[in-house]
Structures are given as C-alpha cells and as structure tokens.
Amino acid sequence: MNKELCILVCGVGERASAVARRLIGEGYATVLHQERPPRALRRRMCYADAWFDGVAALGGVEARRADRPTEFLCGMQTRQFLPLLLRPFDEVVERWPWDVIISAPDHDGRPARSIANVAELTIGVGSGFVAGADCDLVIATDGLDPGAVLRAGDAPPSRREADRLALDYWDVIAMSEGALAARKTIGERVEAEEILGFIGEEPVRAPVAGRISGLARPDQSSPAGAPIAEIATSDRAPVAGVSDRNKLIARGVSFAVEMEAGGWTPVSIGSR
C-alpha cells in the first residue's frame, strides 16, 4: 500500500468527514477542501465547524483550517491532523500534485463540477456522479451495499428521506429569515414544544420530543422555510461521531484507493 499518496477530499459534511478521517487514520497524506461556507446542522458528525472556528474534532481526529502554507505542510507531513483548505478549487488543484481527488457532498444530485482528469484517480461519492464521465470511480451511498465501487455508470438514487424516517429525524423549519440564537446544545434532550432558541424575538420550538441532533450556527442567517435544527426521536439515531452507513462508505473509498494504487481492479457492482 502506497502511504505517500496525496489525497484531497472535497467537502466537510458527514460523508467527506468520514472519508477523510478514515484515510488519514490509514496513514495517507489527506487534506480537506471547502471553498464556500458550509451549511451543516449535524455539526458533531462532521468537520464543518473548522471552516469557521479554525478547528473541529470528529472521533478524536482533528481538522484544522490551513490559512498558511506552513500549516498545510505540517498536516501533510505529520498526518497528525487534517488541513482544511478554503482557496478556490482550481487554485488548490494547480498548486499541488494530488494523486487522488475525492468529491463527497452530503447531498445527491448533479455535482457542481466534474473532477474527471484532475488527478491520477478521481472518486465521486454518491448518486450525483457518473463513473467514466464525472470521475474514474463512483462509491455507492444508498441501497443494500453502501460503499460498493462502480467503475461505470452511476449509483442508485438516494433514499435519504426513507433513511431519515427510519431513524426518526425531524427537521425544525425556520418560520422567518434570520440567525438561530440557540438556547440548547446538540445532544441535549428536549420535550415537544420546548424552546430551542430564537430567531429575533420569535421562539423556535421542538416539534417532537427527543435529542437535538443538529443546530444551525448562530453566525449564519437562514431563509424562511429552511431547516435550522433537527431532532432525533429514536435512541438509535446517532447525534455525534461517524454513522454506521458513513463508515461503510469511507471503507469503500479506502478500498478503492488501495486497490487502484496497487494496480488491482476493485470489485464492482454494475450500474442500475
């Protein structure tokens, strides 16, 4: 296994964070990239807060915003933390010879850009990518085999809503535009109709009882109708760390990188 590979993981959401955490744990020089301010509610399950606060931890592994070249190089060389780059994607690609580039958005749907031919190996995570068009390989995120490697075609459509219902996650919707001034924290238990915080002078109440799994950042304004918090009504629904599904996805990415670097052909499922 070639641990000298330089890997860029695009995104700081749950999928990208799980992938990057797995790869650096296996000894690869791994870097995160997020050009625009992320909007993430499940902030204890990803590295999104590092974009704003400079550092965030997930399962004992830190991501640190690399505002200076020395911070970037320190992370690359020591593998003690994940550097997070905020520069434009084209600039990041041009300034460093990446061996592998992985795009892992949390949402499915057509990606904002193709990553084909920008590195020796490119991997798209989720149903928005087409292997052989947008990237070299696609990693399935849904269905019966999350983490499966596809060498042609695209992954099955997302079942996000079904998965959310199965795990009993409830969105809390902003009734007006503004930033959420939360009075609770992620992981806290609340009762139905309990006040989570305020947008201006308007109280934001929990629609159901459960644990808070997500909260919008207080320094980010949200439009009316947007999710600003999330409640998990089931004790089996994770509110922190890496979910079991994202562990499988990260394992699939790691397997694909290892096999391609070793010159082997990964096991693949056909497009459906």
C-alpha positions in Angstrom: 0.0 0.0 0.0 1.4 3.4 -1.0 1.1 5.7 2.0 2.9 8.5 0.2 -0.3 9.2 -1.9 -1.5 12.8 -1.5 -5.3 12.8 -1.3 -7.7 15.8 -1.5 -11.2 15.3 -0.1 -13.7 17.9 -1.2 -16.4 18.7 1.4 -16.7 18.9 5.1 -20.1 17.3 5.6 -20.8 13.9 7.1 -19.6 11.8 4.1 -16.5 13.8 3.3 -15.5 13.9 7.0 -15.9 10.2 7.4 -13.9 9.5 4.3 -11.1 11.9 5.3 -10.9 10.6 8.9 -10.6 7.0 7.6 -7.9 7.9 5.1 -5.7 9.9 7.5 -6.1 7.1 10.0 -4.7 4.7 7.5 -1.6 6.9 7.0 -2.4 8.7 3.8 -1.5 12.4 3.5 -5.1 13.7 3.5 -6.4 17.2 3.1 -9.9 18.6 3.2 -11.2 21.3 0.8 -14.3 23.6 1.2 -14.4 26.7 -0.8 -17.7 28.2 0.5 -19.1 28.5 4.0 -20.8 25.1 4.7 -24.3 24.8 6.0 -24.4 21.8 8.3 -26.8 21.0 11.1 -25.2 17.8 12.4 -22.1 19.6 13.4 -20.9 16.9 15.8 -20.8 14.4 13.0 -18.6 16.4 10.6 -15.8 18.9 10.3 -17.9 21.9 9.2 -17.2 24.0 12.2 -13.5 24.0 11.4 -14.3 26.3 8.5 -15.5 29.0 10.9 -13.7 28.2 14.2 -10.4 27.1 12.8 -10.5 23.6 14.4 -13.0 20.8 14.8 -12.7 17.2 16.1 -14.5 14.0 15.0 -13.9 10.8 16.8 -10.5 12.0 18.2 -9.2 13.2 14.8 -8.9 17.0 14.3 -9.3 19.1 11.2 -7.6 22.5 11.2 -8.0 25.4 8.8 -4.8 25.8 7.0 -4.6 29.6 6.3 -0.8 29.5 5.8 1.3 27.2 3.7 3.2 26.1 6.8 0.0 24.7 8.4 -0.9 22.9 5.3 2.6 21.3 5.0 2.7 20.4 8.7 -0.6 18.4 8.4 0.6 16.7 5.2 3.9 15.7 6.6 2.9 14.6 10.2 -0.5 13.2 9.5 -1.5 14.4 13.0 -4.4 16.5 11.7 -6.4 17.2 8.6 -5.6 20.5 7.0 -8.6 22.3 5.6 -8.1 24.5 2.5 -10.5 27.3 1.7 -8.9 28.5 -1.5 -10.7 28.1 -4.9 -10.7 24.6 -6.2 -8.8 25.4 -9.4 -6.1 27.1 -7.4 -5.8 24.1 -5.0 -5.5 21.7 -7.9 -2.9 23.7 -9.7 -0.7 24.3 -6.8 -0.3 20.7 -5.6 0.2 17.4 -7.4 -2.7 15.5 -6.0 -2.6 11.7 -6.6 -6.3 11.2 -5.6 -9.2 13.7 -5.5 -12.5 12.6 -3.9 -15.7 14.6 -4.1 -18.1 13.7 -1.3 -21.0 16.0 -1.0 -23.7 15.2 1.6 -26.5 15.9 -1.0 -27.1 13.8 -4.0 -27.8 15.3 -7.4 -25.6 16.5 -10.2 -22.3 17.8 -8.7 -21.3 21.5 -9.2 -18.2 20.4 -11.2 -16.7 17.4 -12.9 -13.5 16.2 -11.3 -12.5 14.0 -14.3 -8.9 14.2 -15.3 -7.7 16.5 -12.5 -5.7 13.7 -10.7 -4.4 10.2 -11.3 -7.5 8.8 -9.6 -10.8 10.7 -9.1 -13.7 9.3 -7.0 -17.2 10.6 -6.7 -19.2 9.7 -3.7 -23.0 9.4 -4.2 -25.6 9.2 -6.9 -24.8 12.5 -8.5 -21.7 11.2 -10.2 -21.3 9.1 -13.3 -18.1 6.9 -13.4 -16.3 7.4 -16.7 -17.8 10.9 -17.1 -17.5 13.0 -13.9 -14.8 10.8 -12.4 -13.0 7.5 -12.6 -14.9 5.6 -9.9 -18.2 6.1 -8.0 -18.9 4.9 -4.5 -22.5 4.0 -3.8 -24.0 5.6 -0.7 -27.5 4.0 -0.6 -29.3 0.8 -1.3 -28.2 -2.6 0.1 -24.5 -2.1 -0.4 -23.3 1.4 0.7 -19.6 1.6 -0.1 -19.7 -0.5 -3.2 -17.4 0.6 -6.0 -18.7 1.3 -9.5 -16.4 1.6 -12.5 -19.1 2.5 -15.0 -22.4 4.3 -14.7 -23.9 6.0 -11.6 -25.1 4.9 -8.2 -28.7 4.1 -7.3 -30.8 7.2 -6.5 -30.7 8.4 -2.9 -33.1 7.0 -0.3 -32.3 9.9 2.1 -35.9 10.6 3.1 -36.6 6.9 3.7 -33.5 6.6 5.8 -34.4 9.8 7.8 -37.8 8.4 8.6 -36.4 5.0 9.6 -34.1 6.8 12.0 -36.8 9.2 13.2 -35.1 12.5 12.4 -37.4 15.5 12.4 -36.4 18.8 10.8 -37.2 22.1 12.6 -38.1 24.7 10.0 -37.4 28.5 10.2 -40.7 30.4 10.1 -38.9 33.6 9.3 -35.5 34.7 7.9 -32.6 35.2 10.4 -30.0 33.5 12.5 -30.8 31.0 15.2 -29.8 32.1 18.7 -29.9 28.6 20.3 -30.6 28.0 23.9 -29.8 24.3 23.7 -26.9 22.3 22.5 -26.5 19.3 20.2 -27.1 16.1 22.2 -29.4 17.7 24.7 -32.9 16.1 25.3 -35.9 18.2 24.8 -39.7 17.9 25.1 -42.2 18.7 22.4 -42.9 22.4 22.2 -39.8 23.2 24.3 -38.0 26.3 23.1 -34.7 25.6 21.2 -33.8 29.2 20.7 -34.9 32.3 19.0 -34.8 34.0 15.6 -35.1 37.6 16.5 -37.8 37.6 19.1 -39.6 34.6 17.7 -39.2 31.4 19.6 -38.2 28.2 17.8 -39.8 25.2 19.4 -39.1 21.5 19.1 -41.8 19.8 17.1 -41.3 16.5 18.9 -39.5 15.1 22.0 -36.0 13.7 21.5 -32.4 14.5 21.3 -31.1 17.5 19.4 -29.1 16.1 16.5 -28.4 19.3 14.6 -28.4 23.1 15.1 -27.6 25.9 12.6 -24.7 28.1 13.6 -25.6 31.3 15.3 -23.5 33.3 12.8 -25.3 32.0 9.7 -28.7 33.5 8.6 -31.2 31.1 7.2 -34.1 31.9 4.9 -37.7 31.2 5.9 -38.6 27.6 5.2 -35.0 26.3 5.6 -34.1 23.6 8.2 -32.4 25.2 11.2 -32.4 22.3 13.7 -33.0 18.6 13.8 -34.4 16.3 16.5 -33.7 12.6 16.7 -36.7 10.8 18.4 -35.0 7.3 18.4 -32.2 6.5 20.7 -30.5 4.5 17.9 -30.3 7.6 15.7 -26.7 9.0 16.1 -26.2 12.6 17.0 -22.4 12.6 17.2 -19.5 10.7 15.6 -19.5 8.8 12.3 -22.7 6.9 11.5 -22.5 3.2 10.5 -23.5 4.0 6.9 -20.8 6.6 6.5 -18.3 4.1 8.0 -19.2 1.7 5.2 -18.9 4.4 2.6 -15.5 5.5 3.9 -14.3 1.9 3.9 -15.4 1.6 0.3 -13.4 4.7 -0.7 -10.4 3.4 1.2 -10.6 0.0 -0.5 -10.8 1.7 -4.0 -7.8 3.9 -3.3 -5.8 0.9 -2.0 -6.7 -1.4 -4.9 -6.1 1.3 -7.6 -2.7 2.2 -6.0 -1.8 -1.4 -6.0 -2.8 -2.0 -9.6 -5.7 -4.2 -8.8 -9.2 -3.9 -10.2 -11.7 -3.2 -7.4 -14.8 -5.4 -7.1 -17.6 -3.5 -8.8 -21.4 -3.6 -9.0 -23.0 -2.9 -12.3 -24.9 0.3 -12.9 -28.6 0.0 -12.1 
